[in-house]
Amino acid sequence: MTRDQLRDGSITSAEEFEAILAEAVEKAIEADVGVRGAWEFRTDGSTHDWEVEIVELARYEDDEDG
C-alpha cells in the first residue's frame, strides 16, 4: 500500500479515517508485520509532524449480571 492509493478516495469524516486505519492495521497483521508501538512521521506538503501509537487492547467477554 502506498500513499498514492489514498488519493483515489477521500476521507471526509472520522468514521472514514477509522475504517481506513483499521484496514491498514488488519492487513499488516495478516502479513505478520508488527504494528504495536509508536510511529512517527511527517506529512508531505504539510508542516505537521505526527505520532500514532498502536496498543493492543484486551478483549473481554460480555459481563454477566450479578
mmCIF file as Biopython writes it, N, C-alpha, C and O atoms, coordinates in Angstrom:
data_model
#
loop_
_atom_site.group_PDB
_atom_site.id
_atom_site.type_symbol
_atom_site.label_atom_id
_atom_site.label_alt_id
_atom_site.label_comp_id
_atom_site.label_asym_id
_atom_site.label_entity_id
_atom_site.label_seq_id
_atom_site.pdbx_PDB_ins_code
_atom_site.Cartn_x
_atom_site.Cartn_y
_atom_site.Cartn_z
_atom_site.occupancy
_atom_site.B_iso_or_equiv
_atom_site.auth_seq_id
_atom_site.auth_asym_id
_atom_site.pdbx_PDB_model_num
ATOM 1   N N  . MET A ? 1  ? 0.854   -1.170  0.000  1.0 0.0 1  A 1 
ATOM 2   C CA . MET A ? 1  ? 0.000   0.000   0.000  1.0 0.0 1  A 1 
ATOM 3   C C  . MET A ? 1  ? 0.900   1.233   0.000  1.0 0.0 1  A 1 
ATOM 4   O O  . MET A ? 1  ? 1.896   1.292   0.720  1.0 0.0 1  A 1 
ATOM 5   N N  . THR A ? 2  ? 0.538   2.191   -0.802 1.0 0.0 2  A 1 
ATOM 6   C CA . THR A ? 2  ? 1.297   3.438   -0.840 1.0 0.0 2  A 1 
ATOM 7   C C  . THR A ? 2  ? 0.365   4.594   -0.564 1.0 0.0 2  A 1 
ATOM 8   O O  . THR A ? 2  ? -0.857  4.447   -0.588 1.0 0.0 2  A 1 
ATOM 9   N N  . ARG A ? 3  ? 0.950   5.735   -0.302 1.0 0.0 3  A 1 
ATOM 10  C CA . ARG A ? 3  ? 0.125   6.929   -0.076 1.0 0.0 3  A 1 
ATOM 11  C C  . ARG A ? 3  ? -0.703  7.266   -1.306 1.0 0.0 3  A 1 
ATOM 12  O O  . ARG A ? 3  ? -1.792  7.826   -1.185 1.0 0.0 3  A 1 
ATOM 13  N N  . ASP A ? 4  ? -0.194  6.930   -2.497 1.0 0.0 4  A 1 
ATOM 14  C CA . ASP A ? 4  ? -0.928  7.227   -3.723 1.0 0.0 4  A 1 
ATOM 15  C C  . ASP A ? 4  ? -2.266  6.509   -3.779 1.0 0.0 4  A 1 
ATOM 16  O O  . ASP A ? 4  ? -3.201  7.003   -4.410 1.0 0.0 4  A 1 
ATOM 17  N N  . GLN A ? 5  ? -2.379  5.350   -3.132 1.0 0.0 5  A 1 
ATOM 18  C CA . GLN A ? 5  ? -3.640  4.619   -3.162 1.0 0.0 5  A 1 
ATOM 19  C C  . GLN A ? 5  ? -4.752  5.398   -2.468 1.0 0.0 5  A 1 
ATOM 20  O O  . GLN A ? 5  ? -5.921  5.227   -2.813 1.0 0.0 5  A 1 
ATOM 21  N N  . LEU A ? 6  ? -4.424  6.232   -1.517 1.0 0.0 6  A 1 
ATOM 22  C CA . LEU A ? 6  ? -5.449  7.023   -0.835 1.0 0.0 6  A 1 
ATOM 23  C C  . LEU A ? 6  ? -5.930  8.192   -1.683 1.0 0.0 6  A 1 
ATOM 24  O O  . LEU A ? 6  ? -7.012  8.724   -1.438 1.0 0.0 6  A 1 
ATOM 25  N N  . ARG A ? 7  ? -5.162  8.591   -2.656 1.0 0.0 7  A 1 
ATOM 26  C CA . ARG A ? 7  ? -5.552  9.738   -3.478 1.0 0.0 7  A 1 
ATOM 27  C C  . ARG A ? 7  ? -6.770  9.442   -4.338 1.0 0.0 7  A 1 
ATOM 28  O O  . ARG A ? 7  ? -7.457  10.367  -4.772 1.0 0.0 7  A 1 
ATOM 29  N N  . ASP A ? 8  ? -7.047  8.171   -4.589 1.0 0.0 8  A 1 
ATOM 30  C CA . ASP A ? 8  ? -8.216  7.803   -5.384 1.0 0.0 8  A 1 
ATOM 31  C C  . ASP A ? 8  ? -9.506  7.992   -4.603 1.0 0.0 8  A 1 
ATOM 32  O O  . ASP A ? 8  ? -10.574 8.102   -5.204 1.0 0.0 8  A 1 
ATOM 33  N N  . GLY A ? 9  ? -9.433  8.033   -3.298 1.0 0.0 9  A 1 
ATOM 34  C CA . GLY A ? 9  ? -10.614 8.194   -2.461 1.0 0.0 9  A 1 
ATOM 35  C C  . GLY A ? 9  ? -10.495 9.465   -1.654 1.0 0.0 9  A 1 
ATOM 36  O O  . GLY A ? 9  ? -9.569  10.256  -1.832 1.0 0.0 9  A 1 
ATOM 37  N N  . SER A ? 10 ? -11.434 9.642   -0.778 1.0 0.0 10 A 1 
ATOM 38  C CA . SER A ? 10 ? -11.373 10.809  0.085  1.0 0.0 10 A 1 
ATOM 39  C C  . SER A ? 10 ? -11.754 10.397  1.496  1.0 0.0 10 A 1 
ATOM 40  O O  . SER A ? 10 ? -12.492 9.434   1.705  1.0 0.0 10 A 1 
ATOM 41  N N  . ILE A ? 11 ? -11.242 11.137  2.446  1.0 0.0 11 A 1 
ATOM 42  C CA . ILE A ? 11 ? -11.581 10.926  3.847  1.0 0.0 11 A 1 
ATOM 43  C C  . ILE A ? 11 ? -12.247 12.204  4.315  1.0 0.0 11 A 1 
ATOM 44  O O  . ILE A ? 11 ? -11.607 13.246  4.445  1.0 0.0 11 A 1 
ATOM 45  N N  . THR A ? 12 ? -13.534 12.107  4.563  1.0 0.0 12 A 1 
ATOM 46  C CA . THR A ? 12 ? -14.290 13.305  4.933  1.0 0.0 12 A 1 
ATOM 47  C C  . THR A ? 12 ? -14.903 13.218  6.318  1.0 0.0 12 A 1 
ATOM 48  O O  . THR A ? 12 ? -15.643 14.110  6.732  1.0 0.0 12 A 1 
ATOM 49  N N  . SER A ? 13 ? -14.595 12.138  7.040  1.0 0.0 13 A 1 
ATOM 50  C CA . SER A ? 13 ? -15.153 12.006  8.389  1.0 0.0 13 A 1 
ATOM 51  C C  . SER A ? 13 ? -14.228 11.150  9.244  1.0 0.0 13 A 1 
ATOM 52  O O  . SER A ? 13 ? -13.378 10.421  8.732  1.0 0.0 13 A 1 
ATOM 53  N N  . ALA A ? 14 ? -14.408 11.254  10.537 1.0 0.0 14 A 1 
ATOM 54  C CA . ALA A ? 14 ? -13.638 10.430  11.466 1.0 0.0 14 A 1 
ATOM 55  C C  . ALA A ? 14 ? -13.931 8.953   11.239 1.0 0.0 14 A 1 
ATOM 56  O O  . ALA A ? 14 ? -13.048 8.110   11.401 1.0 0.0 14 A 1 
ATOM 57  N N  . GLU A ? 15 ? -15.159 8.639   10.867 1.0 0.0 15 A 1 
ATOM 58  C CA . GLU A ? 15 ? -15.538 7.247   10.624 1.0 0.0 15 A 1 
ATOM 59  C C  . GLU A ? 15 ? -14.783 6.682   9.425  1.0 0.0 15 A 1 
ATOM 60  O O  . GLU A ? 15 ? -14.322 5.542   9.470  1.0 0.0 15 A 1 
ATOM 61  N N  . GLU A ? 16 ? -14.653 7.461   8.359  1.0 0.0 16 A 1 
ATOM 62  C CA . GLU A ? 16 ? -13.907 7.009   7.185  1.0 0.0 16 A 1 
ATOM 63  C C  . GLU A ? 16 ? -12.426 6.845   7.511  1.0 0.0 16 A 1 
ATOM 64  O O  . GLU A ? 16 ? -11.790 5.890   7.065  1.0 0.0 16 A 1 
ATOM 65  N N  . PHE A ? 17 ? -11.882 7.774   8.287  1.0 0.0 17 A 1 
ATOM 66  C CA . PHE A ? 17 ? -10.484 7.667   8.701  1.0 0.0 17 A 1 
ATOM 67  C C  . PHE A ? 17 ? -10.266 6.403   9.516  1.0 0.0 17 A 1 
ATOM 68  O O  . PHE A ? 17 ? -9.300  5.674   9.290  1.0 0.0 17 A 1 
ATOM 69  N N  . GLU A ? 18 ? -11.159 6.140   10.463 1.0 0.0 18 A 1 
ATOM 70  C CA . GLU A ? 18 ? -11.033 4.951   11.306 1.0 0.0 18 A 1 
ATOM 71  C C  . GLU A ? 18 ? -11.127 3.670   10.482 1.0 0.0 18 A 1 
ATOM 72  O O  . GLU A ? 18 ? -10.407 2.708   10.748 1.0 0.0 18 A 1 
ATOM 73  N N  . ALA A ? 19 ? -12.009 3.650   9.486  1.0 0.0 19 A 1 
ATOM 74  C CA . ALA A ? 19 ? -12.162 2.466   8.639  1.0 0.0 19 A 1 
ATOM 75  C C  . ALA A ? 19 ? -10.890 2.198   7.837  1.0 0.0 19 A 1 
ATOM 76  O O  . ALA A ? 19 ? -10.465 1.049   7.722  1.0 0.0 19 A 1 
ATOM 77  N N  . ILE A ? 20 ? -10.288 3.233   7.288  1.0 0.0 20 A 1 
ATOM 78  C CA . ILE A ? 20 ? -9.059  3.067   6.511  1.0 0.0 20 A 1 
ATOM 79  C C  . ILE A ? 20 ? -7.908  2.649   7.416  1.0 0.0 20 A 1 
ATOM 80  O O  . ILE A ? 20 ? -7.102  1.796   7.047  1.0 0.0 20 A 1 
ATOM 81  N N  . LEU A ? 21 ? -7.831  3.247   8.598  1.0 0.0 21 A 1 
ATOM 82  C CA . LEU A ? 21 ? -6.791  2.877   9.550  1.0 0.0 21 A 1 
ATOM 83  C C  . LEU A ? 21 ? -6.949  1.423   9.985  1.0 0.0 21 A 1 
ATOM 84  O O  . LEU A ? 21 ? -5.964  0.687   10.058 1.0 0.0 21 A 1 
ATOM 85  N N  . ALA A ? 22 ? -8.174  1.008   10.271 1.0 0.0 22 A 1 
ATOM 86  C CA . ALA A ? 22 ? -8.437  -0.377  10.674 1.0 0.0 22 A 1 
ATOM 87  C C  . ALA A ? 22 ? -8.038  -1.345  9.568  1.0 0.0 22 A 1 
ATOM 88  O O  . ALA A ? 22 ? -7.450  -2.392  9.841  1.0 0.0 22 A 1 
ATOM 89  N N  . GLU A ? 23 ? -8.352  -1.005  8.329  1.0 0.0 23 A 1 
ATOM 90  C CA . GLU A ? 23 ? -7.994  -1.875  7.204  1.0 0.0 23 A 1 
ATOM 91  C C  . GLU A ? 23 ? -6.477  -2.009  7.083  1.0 0.0 23 A 1 
ATOM 92  O O  . GLU A ? 23 ? -5.968  -3.106  6.851  1.0 0.0 23 A 1 
ATOM 93  N N  . ALA A ? 24 ? -5.756  -0.904  7.239  1.0 0.0 24 A 1 
ATOM 94  C CA . ALA A ? 24 ? -4.294  -0.949  7.148  1.0 0.0 24 A 1 
ATOM 95  C C  . ALA A ? 24 ? -3.701  -1.805  8.262  1.0 0.0 24 A 1 
ATOM 96  O O  . ALA A ? 24 ? -2.797  -2.603  8.016  1.0 0.0 24 A 1 
ATOM 97  N N  . VAL A ? 25 ? -4.204  -1.645  9.481  1.0 0.0 25 A 1 
ATOM 98  C CA . VAL A ? 25 ? -3.693  -2.426  10.611 1.0 0.0 25 A 1 
ATOM 99  C C  . VAL A ? 25 ? -4.002  -3.905  10.413 1.0 0.0 25 A 1 
ATOM 100 O O  . VAL A ? 25 ? -3.135  -4.753  10.627 1.0 0.0 25 A 1 
ATOM 101 N N  . GLU A ? 26 ? -5.226  -4.221  10.006 1.0 0.0 26 A 1 
ATOM 102 C CA . GLU A ? 26 ? -5.609  -5.622  9.812  1.0 0.0 26 A 1 
ATOM 103 C C  . GLU A ? 26 ? -4.783  -6.286  8.711  1.0 0.0 26 A 1 
ATOM 104 O O  . GLU A ? 26 ? -4.365  -7.434  8.864  1.0 0.0 26 A 1 
ATOM 105 N N  . LYS A ? 27 ? -4.543  -5.582  7.607  1.0 0.0 27 A 1 
ATOM 106 C CA . LYS A ? 27 ? -3.731  -6.150  6.523  1.0 0.0 27 A 1 
ATOM 107 C C  . LYS A ? 27 ? -2.294  -6.371  6.977  1.0 0.0 27 A 1 
ATOM 108 O O  . LYS A ? 27 ? -1.678  -7.373  6.614  1.0 0.0 27 A 1 
ATOM 109 N N  . ALA A ? 28 ? -1.759  -5.451  7.763  1.0 0.0 28 A 1 
ATOM 110 C CA . ALA A ? 28 ? -0.397  -5.612  8.270  1.0 0.0 28 A 1 
ATOM 111 C C  . ALA A ? 28 ? -0.302  -6.816  9.194  1.0 0.0 28 A 1 
ATOM 112 O O  . ALA A ? 28 ? 0.653   -7.587  9.108  1.0 0.0 28 A 1 
ATOM 113 N N  . ILE A ? 29 ? -1.277  -6.988  10.076 1.0 0.0 29 A 1 
ATOM 114 C CA . ILE A ? 29 ? -1.279  -8.129  10.998 1.0 0.0 29 A 1 
ATOM 115 C C  . ILE A ? 29 ? -1.353  -9.437  10.218 1.0 0.0 29 A 1 
ATOM 116 O O  . ILE A ? 29 ? -0.647  -10.393 10.539 1.0 0.0 29 A 1 
ATOM 117 N N  . GLU A ? 30 ? -2.209  -9.483  9.191  1.0 0.0 30 A 1 
ATOM 118 C CA . GLU A ? 30 ? -2.329  -10.688 8.362  1.0 0.0 30 A 1 
ATOM 119 C C  . GLU A ? 30 ? -1.008  -11.024 7.672  1.0 0.0 30 A 1 
ATOM 120 O O  . GLU A ? 30 ? -0.732  -12.192 7.401  1.0 0.0 30 A 1 
ATOM 121 N N  . ALA A ? 31 ? -0.192  -10.007 7.386  1.0 0.0 31 A 1 
ATOM 122 C CA . ALA A ? 31 ? 1.096   -10.209 6.717  1.0 0.0 31 A 1 
ATOM 123 C C  . ALA A ? 31 ? 2.239   -10.368 7.725  1.0 0.0 31 A 1 
ATOM 124 O O  . ALA A ? 31 ? 3.412   -10.314 7.356  1.0 0.0 31 A 1 
ATOM 125 N N  . ASP A ? 32 ? 1.889   -10.565 8.991  1.0 0.0 32 A 1 
ATOM 126 C CA . ASP A ? 32 ? 2.877   -10.735 10.065 1.0 0.0 32 A 1 
ATOM 127 C C  . ASP A ? 32 ? 3.798   -9.535  10.236 1.0 0.0 32 A 1 
ATOM 128 O O  . ASP A ? 32 ? 4.970   -9.690  10.581 1.0 0.0 32 A 1 
ATOM 129 N N  . VAL A ? 33 ? 3.274   -8.352  9.996  1.0 0.0 33 A 1 
ATOM 130 C CA . VAL A ? 33 ? 4.015   -7.120  10.252 1.0 0.0 33 A 1 
ATOM 131 C C  . VAL A ? 33 ? 3.680   -6.672  11.667 1.0 0.0 33 A 1 
ATOM 132 O O  . VAL A ? 33 ? 2.508   -6.590  12.032 1.0 0.0 33 A 1 
ATOM 133 N N  . GLY A ? 34 ? 4.694   -6.383  12.459 1.0 0.0 34 A 1 
ATOM 134 C CA . GLY A ? 34 ? 4.456   -5.906  13.822 1.0 0.0 34 A 1 
ATOM 135 C C  . GLY A ? 34 ? 3.918   -4.485  13.795 1.0 0.0 34 A 1 
ATOM 136 O O  . GLY A ? 34 ? 4.584   -3.580  13.293 1.0 0.0 34 A 1 
ATOM 137 N N  . VAL A ? 35 ? 2.739   -4.283  14.320 1.0 0.0 35 A 1 
ATOM 138 C CA . VAL A ? 35 ? 2.131   -2.954  14.279 1.0 0.0 35 A 1 
ATOM 139 C C  . VAL A ? 35 ? 2.162   -2.242  15.624 1.0 0.0 35 A 1 
ATOM 140 O O  . VAL A ? 35 ? 1.911   -1.039  15.696 1.0 0.0 35 A 1 
ATOM 141 N N  . ARG A ? 36 ? 2.468   -2.976  16.690 1.0 0.0 36 A 1 
ATOM 142 C CA . ARG A ? 36 ? 2.464   -2.362  18.022 1.0 0.0 36 A 1 
ATOM 143 C C  . ARG A ? 36 ? 3.580   -1.334  18.142 1.0 0.0 36 A 1 
ATOM 144 O O  . ARG A ? 36 ? 4.673   -1.511  17.603 1.0 0.0 36 A 1 
ATOM 145 N N  . GLY A ? 37 ? 3.286   -0.269  18.853 1.0 0.0 37 A 1 
ATOM 146 C CA . GLY A ? 37 ? 4.310   0.728   19.130 1.0 0.0 37 A 1 
ATOM 147 C C  . GLY A ? 37 ? 3.941   2.086   18.577 1.0 0.0 37 A 1 
ATOM 148 O O  . GLY A ? 37 ? 2.841   2.302   18.069 1.0 0.0 37 A 1 
ATOM 149 N N  . ALA A ? 38 ? 4.893   2.992   18.691 1.0 0.0 38 A 1 
ATOM 150 C CA . ALA A ? 38 ? 4.686   4.365   18.229 1.0 0.0 38 A 1 
ATOM 151 C C  . ALA A ? 38 ? 5.302   4.536   16.848 1.0 0.0 38 A 1 
ATOM 152 O O  . ALA A ? 38 ? 6.392   4.040   16.566 1.0 0.0 38 A 1 
ATOM 153 N N  . TRP A ? 39 ? 4.585   5.242   16.008 1.0 0.0 39 A 1 
ATOM 154 C CA . TRP A ? 39 ? 5.026   5.501   14.637 1.0 0.0 39 A 1 
ATOM 155 C C  . TRP A ? 39 ? 5.063   7.011   14.446 1.0 0.0 39 A 1 
ATOM 156 O O  . TRP A ? 39 ? 4.037   7.679   14.571 1.0 0.0 39 A 1 
ATOM 157 N N  . GLU A ? 40 ? 6.238   7.552   14.144 1.0 0.0 40 A 1 
ATOM 158 C CA . GLU A ? 40 ? 6.389   8.986   13.914 1.0 0.0 40 A 1 
ATOM 159 C C  . GLU A ? 40 ? 6.552   9.235   12.419 1.0 0.0 40 A 1 
ATOM 160 O O  . GLU A ? 40 ? 7.230   8.478   11.723 1.0 0.0 40 A 1 
ATOM 161 N N  . PHE A ? 41 ? 5.926   10.298  11.934 1.0 0.0 41 A 1 
ATOM 162 C CA . PHE A ? 41 ? 6.083   10.636  10.523 1.0 0.0 41 A 1 
ATOM 163 C C  . PHE A ? 41 ? 5.721   12.083  10.270 1.0 0.0 41 A 1 
ATOM 164 O O  . PHE A ? 41 ? 5.037   12.723  11.069 1.0 0.0 41 A 1 
ATOM 165 N N  . ARG A ? 42 ? 6.191   12.581  9.150  1.0 0.0 42 A 1 
ATOM 166 C CA . ARG A ? 42 ? 5.856   13.926  8.681  1.0 0.0 42 A 1 
ATOM 167 C C  . ARG A ? 42 ? 5.013   13.775  7.427  1.0 0.0 42 A 1 
ATOM 168 O O  . ARG A ? 42 ? 5.280   12.922  6.580  1.0 0.0 42 A 1 
ATOM 169 N N  . THR A ? 43 ? 4.012   14.600  7.323  1.0 0.0 43 A 1 
ATOM 170 C CA . THR A ? 43 ? 3.166   14.526  6.136  1.0 0.0 43 A 1 
ATOM 171 C C  . THR A ? 43 ? 3.799   15.331  5.008  1.0 0.0 43 A 1 
ATOM 172 O O  . THR A ? 43 ? 4.414   16.370  5.245  1.0 0.0 43 A 1 
ATOM 173 N N  . ASP A ? 44 ? 3.643   14.849  3.792  1.0 0.0 44 A 1 
ATOM 174 C CA . ASP A ? 44 ? 4.162   15.566  2.629  1.0 0.0 44 A 1 
ATOM 175 C C  . ASP A ? 44 ? 3.369   16.846  2.429  1.0 0.0 44 A 1 
ATOM 176 O O  . ASP A ? 44 ? 2.141   16.833  2.508  1.0 0.0 44 A 1 
ATOM 177 N N  . GLY A ? 45 ? 4.054   17.946  2.173  1.0 0.0 45 A 1 
ATOM 178 C CA . GLY A ? 45 ? 3.386   19.198  1.881  1.0 0.0 45 A 1 
ATOM 179 C C  . GLY A ? 45 ? 2.738   19.853  3.080  1.0 0.0 45 A 1 
ATOM 180 O O  . GLY A ? 45 ? 1.918   20.757  2.921  1.0 0.0 45 A 1 
ATOM 181 N N  . SER A ? 46 ? 3.086   19.420  4.268  1.0 0.0 46 A 1 
ATOM 182 C CA . SER A ? 46 ? 2.477   19.965  5.474  1.0 0.0 46 A 1 
ATOM 183 C C  . SER A ? 46 ? 3.574   20.265  6.483  1.0 0.0 46 A 1 
ATOM 184 O O  . SER A ? 46 ? 4.655   19.678  6.433  1.0 0.0 46 A 1 
ATOM 185 N N  . THR A ? 47 ? 3.292   21.171  7.385  1.0 0.0 47 A 1 
ATOM 186 C CA . THR A ? 47 ? 4.254   21.482  8.438  1.0 0.0 47 A 1 
ATOM 187 C C  . THR A ? 47 ? 4.020   20.643  9.681  1.0 0.0 47 A 1 
ATOM 188 O O  . THR A ? 47 ? 4.682   20.841  10.700 1.0 0.0 47 A 1 
ATOM 189 N N  . HIS A ? 48 ? 3.088   19.713  9.606  1.0 0.0 48 A 1 
ATOM 190 C CA . HIS A ? 48 ? 2.730   18.908  10.773 1.0 0.0 48 A 1 
ATOM 191 C C  . HIS A ? 48 ? 3.597   17.662  10.887 1.0 0.0 48 A 1 
ATOM 192 O O  . HIS A ? 48 ? 3.891   16.993  9.896  1.0 0.0 48 A 1 
ATOM 193 N N  . ASP A ? 49 ? 3.995   17.370  12.113 1.0 0.0 49 A 1 
ATOM 194 C CA . ASP A ? 49 ? 4.622   16.100  12.449 1.0 0.0 49 A 1 
ATOM 195 C C  . ASP A ? 49 ? 3.615   15.341  13.296 1.0 0.0 49 A 1 
ATOM 196 O O  . ASP A ? 49 ? 2.872   15.943  14.071 1.0 0.0 49 A 1 
ATOM 197 N N  . TRP A ? 50 ? 3.586   14.012  13.151 1.0 0.0 50 A 1 
ATOM 198 C CA . TRP A ? 50 ? 2.582   13.208  13.850 1.0 0.0 50 A 1 
ATOM 199 C C  . TRP A ? 50 ? 3.219   12.003  14.511 1.0 0.0 50 A 1 
ATOM 200 O O  . TRP A ? 50 ? 4.277   11.526  14.099 1.0 0.0 50 A 1 
ATOM 201 N N  . GLU A ? 51 ? 2.559   11.529  15.536 1.0 0.0 51 A 1 
ATOM 202 C CA . GLU A ? 51 ? 2.907   10.254  16.144 1.0 0.0 51 A 1 
ATOM 203 C C  . GLU A ? 51 ? 1.610   9.484   16.338 1.0 0.0 51 A 1 
ATOM 204 O O  . GLU A ? 51 ? 0.642   9.994   16.901 1.0 0.0 51 A 1 
ATOM 205 N N  . VAL A ? 52 ? 1.613   8.259   15.866 1.0 0.0 52 A 1 
ATOM 206 C CA . VAL A ? 52 ? 0.466   7.370   16.043 1.0 0.0 52 A 1 
ATOM 207 C C  . VAL A ? 52 ? 0.947   6.210   16.897 1.0 0.0 52 A 1 
ATOM 208 O O  . VAL A ? 52 ? 1.975   5.601   16.601 1.0 0.0 52 A 1 
ATOM 209 N N  . GLU A ? 53 ? 0.214   5.903   17.946 1.0 0.0 53 A 1 
ATOM 210 C CA . GLU A ? 53 ? 0.591   4.787   18.803 1.0 0.0 53 A 1 
ATOM 211 C C  . GLU A ? 53 ? -0.460  3.696   18.693 1.0 0.0 53 A 1 
ATOM 212 O O  . GLU A ? 53 ? -1.658  3.954   18.803 1.0 0.0 53 A 1 
ATOM 213 N N  . ILE A ? 54 ? 0.005   2.478   18.477 1.0 0.0 54 A 1 
ATOM 214 C CA . ILE A ? 54 ? -0.896  1.337   18.360 1.0 0.0 54 A 1 
ATOM 215 C C  . ILE A ? 54 ? -0.651  0.418   19.543 1.0 0.0 54 A 1 
ATOM 216 O O  . ILE A ? 54 ? 0.451   -0.094  19.741 1.0 0.0 54 A 1 
ATOM 217 N N  . VAL A ? 55 ? -1.703  0.221   20.322 1.0 0.0 55 A 1 
ATOM 218 C CA . VAL A ? 55 ? -1.645  -0.611  21.518 1.0 0.0 55 A 1 
ATOM 219 C C  . VAL A ? 55 ? -2.736  -1.657  21.405 1.0 0.0 55 A 1 
ATOM 220 O O  . VAL A ? 55 ? -3.890  -1.325  21.134 1.0 0.0 55 A 1 
ATOM 221 N N  . GLU A ? 56 ? -2.383  -2.920  21.611 1.0 0.0 56 A 1 
ATOM 222 C CA . GLU A ? 56 ? -3.389  -3.978  21.571 1.0 0.0 56 A 1 
ATOM 223 C C  . GLU A ? 56 ? -4.183  -3.956  22.863 1.0 0.0 56 A 1 
ATOM 224 O O  . GLU A ? 56 ? -3.610  -3.963  23.953 1.0 0.0 56 A 1 
ATOM 225 N N  . LEU A ? 57 ? -5.489  -3.930  22.743 1.0 0.0 57 A 1 
ATOM 226 C CA . LEU A ? 57 ? -6.371  -3.918  23.907 1.0 0.0 57 A 1 
ATOM 227 C C  . LEU A ? 57 ? -6.810  -5.332  24.247 1.0 0.0 57 A 1 
ATOM 228 O O  . LEU A ? 57 ? -6.962  -6.177  23.365 1.0 0.0 57 A 1 
ATOM 229 N N  . ALA A ? 58 ? -7.010  -5.576  25.527 1.0 0.0 58 A 1 
ATOM 230 C CA . ALA A ? 58 ? -7.521  -6.876  25.964 1.0 0.0 58 A 1 
ATOM 231 C C  . ALA A ? 58 ? -8.979  -6.979  25.556 1.0 0.0 58 A 1 
ATOM 232 O O  . ALA A ? 58 ? -9.723  -6.000  25.619 1.0 0.0 58 A 1 
ATOM 233 N N  . ARG A ? 59 ? -9.379  -8.159  25.141 1.0 0.0 59 A 1 
ATOM 234 C CA . ARG A ? 59 ? -10.781 -8.393  24.788 1.0 0.0 59 A 1 
ATOM 235 C C  . ARG A ? 59 ? -11.455 -9.117  25.934 1.0 0.0 59 A 1 
ATOM 236 O O  . ARG A ? 59 ? -10.939 -10.112 26.442 1.0 0.0 59 A 1 
ATOM 237 N N  . TYR A ? 60 ? -12.599 -8.619  26.334 1.0 0.0 60 A 1 
ATOM 238 C CA . TYR A ? 60 ? -13.349 -9.225  27.425 1.0 0.0 60 A 1 
ATOM 239 C C  . TYR A ? 60 ? -14.667 -9.758  26.899 1.0 0.0 60 A 1 
ATOM 240 O O  . TYR A ? 60 ? -15.295 -9.158  26.027 1.0 0.0 60 A 1 
ATOM 241 N N  . GLU A ? 61 ? -15.076 -10.890 27.439 1.0 0.0 61 A 1 
ATOM 242 C CA . GLU A ? 61 ? -16.397 -11.423 27.120 1.0 0.0 61 A 1 
ATOM 243 C C  . GLU A ? 61 ? -17.427 -10.500 27.751 1.0 0.0 61 A 1 
ATOM 244 O O  . GLU A ? 61 ? -17.105 -9.754  28.675 1.0 0.0 61 A 1 
ATOM 245 N N  . ASP A ? 62 ? -18.647 -10.541 27.269 1.0 0.0 62 A 1 
ATOM 246 C CA . ASP A ? 62 ? -19.704 -9.713  27.853 1.0 0.0 62 A 1 
ATOM 247 C C  . ASP A ? 62 ? -19.801 -9.982  29.341 1.0 0.0 62 A 1 
ATOM 248 O O  . ASP A ? 62 ? -19.789 -11.131 29.783 1.0 0.0 62 A 1 
ATOM 249 N N  . ASP A ? 63 ? -19.897 -8.907  30.107 1.0 0.0 63 A 1 
ATOM 250 C CA . ASP A ? 63 ? -20.026 -9.061  31.558 1.0 0.0 63 A 1 
ATOM 251 C C  . ASP A ? 63 ? -21.342 -9.734  31.891 1.0 0.0 63 A 1 
ATOM 252 O O  . ASP A ? 63 ? -22.383 -9.417  31.314 1.0 0.0 63 A 1 
ATOM 253 N N  . GLU A ? 64 ? -21.282 -10.670 32.831 1.0 0.0 64 A 1 
ATOM 254 C CA . GLU A ? 64 ? -22.506 -11.331 33.278 1.0 0.0 64 A 1 
ATOM 255 C C  . GLU A ? 64 ? -23.119 -10.514 34.398 1.0 0.0 64 A 1 
ATOM 256 O O  . GLU A ? 64 ? -22.404 -9.915  35.200 1.0 0.0 64 A 1 
ATOM 257 N N  . ASP A ? 65 ? -24.430 -10.488 34.453 1.0 0.0 65 A 1 
ATOM 258 C CA . ASP A ? 65 ? -25.110 -9.759  35.523 1.0 0.0 65 A 1 
ATOM 259 C C  . ASP A ? 65 ? -24.850 -10.443 36.853 1.0 0.0 65 A 1 
ATOM 260 O O  . ASP A ? 65 ? -24.827 -11.671 36.942 1.0 0.0 65 A 1 
ATOM 261 N N  . GLY A ? 66 ? -24.650 -9.617  37.904 1.0 0.0 66 A 1 
ATOM 262 C CA . GLY A ? 66 ? -24.554 -10.155 39.253 1.0 0.0 66 A 1 
ATOM 263 C C  . GLY A ? 66 ? -23.198 -10.389 39.625 1.0 0.0 66 A 1 
ATOM 264 O O  . GLY A ? 66 ? -22.932 -10.844 40.737 1.0 0.0 66 A 1 
#
